[in-house]
Amino acid sequence: MSDRENEDDKLQTGQTPKTQPPAEFGINTAIGKQLKAYYDDVASEPVPDRFLSLLDALDQAESATKKNRE
């Protein structure tokens, strides 16, 4: 399609042609890819020992509370 046909189609339908996504999708896609890469890096890291010991302490405290209620 020529640029003029694209503009006419955009004016008539209020949308850009489906073969060409709007320019802002390019930016959003790039941001999304960077966020996913960052998240994947963080998610693959091991849980620190300090967090594991805190979770164990929380489980013990919850168990003690449940036993005291019975």
C-alpha positions, -999 to +999 in steps of 0.1 A: +000+000+000+011+035-007+014+061+021-016+079+007-037+047+008-026+041+044-036+076+054-070+072+036-076+039+054-066+054+087-090+083+082-119+061+072-115+034+099-099+054+126-072+027+128-038+021+113-036-009+089-031-042+107+001-049+088+018-020+105+015-016+143+014+019+158+048+033+166+042+032+204+040-006+202+077-007+193+086+012+225+062-009+246+076-041+231+112-031+239+103-021+274+084-054+279+114-074+266+138-056+290+115-061+320+111-098+312+148-103+309+153-085+343+126-106+359+140-138+345+174-129+360+159-121+394+137-152+394+166-175+387+186-163+417+185-185+448+165-175+478+189-160+504+195-182+535+182-153+557+148-154+540+146-191+543+154-190+581+127-162+585+102-184+566+110-213+589+106-191+620+072-179+607+061-215+601+071-225+636+053-194+651+021-203+632+022-239+643+027-228+679-003-204+677-025-231+662-015-255+690-023-229+717-058-223+702-067-260+704 
